[in-house]
């Protein structure tokens, strides 16, 4: 996986199914994106009105993806800084299957490939 060469928007598109299942603390993500001006009041209301966390996550991903690369980068950076990505328990019967699948869809690794550590502009402003 050449994650460093993948754009933030491509990452969100390619990892969508996994992000929907693994993002947690959605209120933290929404609040941070709102504070950064990525989400509007109306988008926040629509996201909060969704019936469950899966639909809320899909709504966040849809809203951010429509706004382009910069918004997608801010979402990934928010996930990285607030540690709102959960590692799912392996559902595999043998170790080889689990390690192969983990290598293919390790969201923590992919997100850590982005240069967030060099970006100090928002560091202390994130709500956790």
Residue pairs with C-beta under 8 A, 6 or more apart in sequence:
1 103
1 104
1 109
1 110
3 11
3 109
3 110
3 113
3 114
4 113
4 114
6 14
6 110
6 113
7 69
7 72
8 69
8 72
8 73
8 75
8 76
8 114
9 65
9 68
9 69
9 72
11 72
11 76
11 110
11 111
11 114
12 19
12 61
12 64
12 65
12 72
12 75
12 76
13 65
15 105
15 107
15 110
16 61
18 105
18 107
19 57
19 61
19 85
19 107
20 54
20 57
20 58
20 61
21 54
21 88
22 85
22 86
22 87
22 88
22 107
23 29
23 53
23 57
23 60
23 79
23 84
23 85
23 86
24 84
24 85
24 86
25 82
25 84
26 47
26 53
26 56
26 57
26 60
26 84
28 82
28 84
28 127
28 128
29 60
29 75
29 78
29 79
29 82
29 84
30 39
30 44
30 47
30 48
30 56
30 60
31 127
32 78
32 82
32 126
32 127
33 39
33 60
33 64
33 74
33 75
33 78
34 40
34 41
34 44
35 125
35 127
36 74
36 78
36 122
38 64
38 67
38 71
38 74
38 75
39 47
39 60
39 63
39 64
43 59
43 63
46 59
46 63
47 56
47 59
47 60
47 63
48 56
50 56
50 58
50 59
60 75
61 75
64 71
64 72
64 74
64 75
65 71
65 72
73 114
76 111
76 114
76 116
77 114
77 116
77 119
77 122
78 84
78 126
79 85
79 111
80 111
80 112
80 114
80 116
81 116
81 122
81 123
81 126
81 128
82 126
82 127
82 128
83 128
85 107
85 108
85 111
87 108
90 98
90 101
90 102
92 98
92 101
